[in-house]
Structures are given as structure tokens and as C-alpha cells.
Amino acid sequence: MIILYILLTLNLFSFIVFGWDKRLSVKHKRRIPENMLLGITFIGGTVGAVLGMLVFRHKISKTSFLLKFGLVVLIQVGLIYWFWNNGQIRNFI
């Protein structure tokens, strides 16, 4: 159950960070680095990042970011698959 709260918090944080970066972009201020956005996504904020990208219309037309984002998601799926097949996730749940 605690894992669920951690993931919800991470995704809310990710959503907020993507919104904040969009706000900084509009105001022509110093931005949050793409590696930071991708890092937050990688550690579990994928759903929040996707929602932030769609709601704030942020980074959705930048092909290089979308390719990196897709790679992060593929790595996550691969890790989940690997952990599931090795019994790490099933034993945890």
C-alpha cells in the first residue's frame, strides 16, 4: 500500500514540475533541464509526466524529447517485465 502512495506522490510531483517548466518557458525564464524531467519520469513519474505534457501542451512537439521519453518508458517496461519474471514484484505485492 505504501508503494501506491509513493507512486501517487511521484506522479503528482512530476505533473507539477512539467507545469512549472511550461510556466518558466512562457515567461522566458531559466528552464528545468530535460535530464531532470526525464529523471523524474524514470523514477516513477511517467503518468504524471504524460498528463503534464498533455494538459500543459508542453514538450509535445519536440521530437528529440519525445524520443528520449519513449526510451525511458521502454526501459521502465523492460525493467518491470524482468522483475516480474524473476519474482521480485510478485513477492513484493
N, C-alpha and C positions, 0 to 999 in steps of 0.2 A: 504494500500500500504506500509506503514511503517513496518508492521509486516513481509512483504516479504523481505524487506531489512535486518531486524534483523535476520531472519532465514538464509538468504544467508550469512550474516557475521558470524553467529554462525557456520554454516556448513563449511565455508572456514577455520575458526579458528580450528575447530575440525579436519579437514583434515590435516592442518599444524601440529597440536600437535601430531597426530598419526605418521606422517612422522618424526617429531623431535624425538619422543620416539624411533622409529626404528633406527634412526641415532645414538642415545645415546647407544642403545643396541649393535650395530655393533662395536662401539668404546669402549665398556666395561666401560662406564661411569655411573654415578648415573642416574637412570631412573625416569620417571614421574610415580607416583603411579597409580595403576589400578583404585583406587577410583576416582582420578582426571579425568582419561579418561572416566570412566562411568558417572561421574557427568556432564562432558561436553556433553556427549551423551544424558543424561537425559533432560537437559535444552533446547534441540532443535537441537543438532548437529548430529543426527542419520545418515542422508545421508552422511555427510562428514566423519563420523566415518567408515561407511561401505566402502566408496570409499577409505579411507586411509588404511583400513585393506586389501583391495584387491590390490590396486596399490602398496603399500609398502610391501605386504605379511607379515603383522605384526599382531600378536596375532591370526592368523587363525588356528593354530594347538594347541592352549592352551584351552583345554576343559573347565576348570573352568572359564576362562574369557568369553568364548562363552556362557556358561550357564547364567552367570551374565548379559551379554549383551542382551541375549534373554529375560531375566526377565525385564530389563529396557525397551525394546521395547514393551513387553506385557503391562507393566504399562502405557506407553505412549498411546498405542492403547485404553486401558481401560479408561483413563482419557479423551481422545478425544471423545470417544463414550459417556461417561457420560455428558460431557459438551455440546455435540451436542444435546443429547436428552433433556437436561434441557434448551435449547435455548440460552445458553451462547455464543456459537460460531456463530450461525445463526444471532443473534442480533448484533454481533461484525462485521461480514462481511457485 
